[in-house]
Amino acid sequence: ELCFPPRAAAHISCALMKFRYDTRYTEHGFEMVPRIPVVFKNPRNGREIPIFCLVDSGASDILITTEIALALGIEAKQGKPRMYGGVGGEVKGYVHTLAMKVMNDKNEFTIECGVLPLPAYDGLLGQRGFFDNYKVTFEKYKRTFEVIARK
C-alpha cells in the first residue's frame, strides 16, 4: 500500500509507504515480521531483482544471499571479505556495491551490501545503507510500519 502524507505534513517531499507485518511460521510458532519489497541493482551490468527483505533495526548492514547475488551477475567471492556476527556466531561474507530502492519508490541509493548465506531470508535491511536512507516507524500493535525515504 502506498500512502501520501496529509496536508499538514506538506513539507515532506516524498511518499509515505505503509506496510503490513508478514506472518511467518517458525520453530517458535507464528511470528509477525516486518518485510518489504526492495529492488537491488548491479550497477556494473544493470541487472535488477526484486526481493522481500526483513527490516532489521538491530542489524548493522544490508545483506543478501549468494543466490540473489548470482541472479544479479555477482560472484560473491570477488567482493571484499568481511566477517559478520550474529546470534549464531560469525560467518564470512563479501562486500559489494549495489543500488537499492524500496519498490515503487523513486529514490535509489548506492549502498554497500554483504553477500553471504542467510538461512531464513533472501535479504536483510540493517542500519548502514537502509536506516541511513529511510525513516522507519514500527507500530506492531497496529500490525503496520511506515517507511519514508530521505529527501
Salt bridges, closest charged atoms under 4 A:
ASP22 OD2 - ARG35 NE 2.66
GLU27 OE2 - HIS28 NE2 3.42
ASP61 OD2 - ARG82 NH1 2.76
ASP61 OD1 - ARG128 NE 2.71
GLU108 OE2 - LYS41 NZ 3.57
GLU139 OE2 - LYS142 NZ 3.58
